[in-house]
Amino acid sequence: MEVYRKAYAVAMRAFELSKRFPPEERWALTGQIRRSSRSVCNNLREAWAKRRYEAHFVSKLTDCDGEANETDSSIDFALDCKYITSEEHSELVSLNSEVCRMLGSMIINPAPFLLKP
């Protein structure tokens, strides 16, 4: 799935950028941005496994969307704390926004992704 590849790219970019965060952020922002961005991918895999049932599929996609939005907040904190540049922020926000748009489309119209009985 294209949305999975894009979400994975966000998670990997967030991981790379977060390597530069200061040690005092280890259990706070560093861990949070890594967990939330990776959670989008993990929940997408779960959604895919549950695509036999529309309600379960949409529920997991909704979880993905929540995690992607949480990642967006962490990206903003990273910028405001001066851990990333505005260019890096723009890049990551743009990538993450694509993921959110794709998830939104899937939530609104899950039928093309569901398994046929």
C-alpha positions in Angstrom: 0.0 0.0 0.0 1.3 3.4 -0.9 0.0 4.9 2.3 2.1 2.4 4.3 5.3 3.3 2.3 4.7 7.0 2.9 4.0 6.4 6.6 7.2 4.3 6.9 9.2 7.1 5.2 7.8 9.6 7.8 8.7 7.2 10.7 12.3 6.7 9.3 12.8 10.4 8.7 11.5 11.2 12.2 13.9 8.6 13.6 16.9 10.1 11.8 16.1 13.6 12.8 15.4 12.6 16.4 18.9 11.2 16.8 20.0 14.8 17.1 17.6 15.7 19.9 19.3 16.4 23.3 19.7 13.6 25.9 17.1 15.2 28.2 14.4 14.6 25.5 15.2 10.9 25.4 12.1 9.8 27.4 10.0 12.7 26.2 10.0 14.1 22.7 12.5 11.6 21.1 10.5 8.6 22.3 7.2 10.2 21.6 7.9 11.1 17.9 9.4 7.7 17.3 6.5 5.8 18.9 3.7 7.8 17.3 5.2 7.7 13.8 5.9 4.0 14.0 2.4 3.4 15.4 0.9 4.6 12.2 2.7 1.8 10.3 1.8 -0.8 12.9 -1.8 0.2 13.0 -1.9 0.1 9.2 -0.7 -3.5 9.2 -3.4 -4.3 11.8 -6.0 -2.6 9.6 -4.9 -4.5 6.6 -5.3 -7.8 8.5 -8.8 -6.8 9.6 -10.0 -5.6 6.2 -12.5 -8.5 6.1 -14.6 -6.4 8.5 -15.3 -2.8 7.6 -15.9 -1.5 11.1 -12.6 -3.0 12.4 -10.7 -1.8 9.3 -12.0 1.8 9.7 -11.4 1.7 13.5 -7.7 0.8 13.0 -7.4 3.5 10.2 -8.9 6.0 12.7 -6.2 5.0 15.2 -3.6 5.6 12.4 -5.0 9.0 11.8 -4.8 9.9 15.5 -1.2 8.7 15.7 -0.3 10.7 12.5 -1.8 13.8 14.0 0.1 13.2 17.3 3.3 12.9 15.2 2.5 16.3 13.7 2.4 17.8 17.1 5.7 16.4 18.0 7.2 17.7 14.7 5.9 21.2 15.8 7.5 20.9 19.2 10.8 19.8 17.6 10.8 22.9 15.5 9.9 25.3 18.3 12.5 23.7 20.6 15.0 24.3 17.7 15.9 20.6 17.4 15.1 20.7 13.6 15.3 23.4 11.0 12.3 24.9 9.4 13.2 23.1 6.1 13.2 19.8 7.9 9.9 20.7 9.6 8.3 21.6 6.3 9.6 18.3 4.7 8.2 16.2 7.5 4.9 18.0 7.8 4.4 17.7 4.1 5.1 13.9 4.1 2.9 13.4 7.1 0.1 15.5 5.6 0.1 13.2 2.6 -0.3 10.2 4.9 -3.2 12.0 6.7 -5.0 12.8 3.4 -4.6 9.2 2.3 -5.9 7.9 5.6 -8.9 10.3 5.4 -9.8 9.0 2.0 -9.6 5.4 3.1 -11.8 6.1 6.2 -14.4 7.9 4.1 -14.4 5.2 1.4 -13.0 1.9 2.8 -14.8 -0.3 0.2 -12.0 -0.6 -2.3 -9.7 -2.0 0.4 -12.0 -4.5 1.9 -11.9 -8.2 1.2 -14.8 -9.4 -0.8 -16.9 -12.2 0.8 
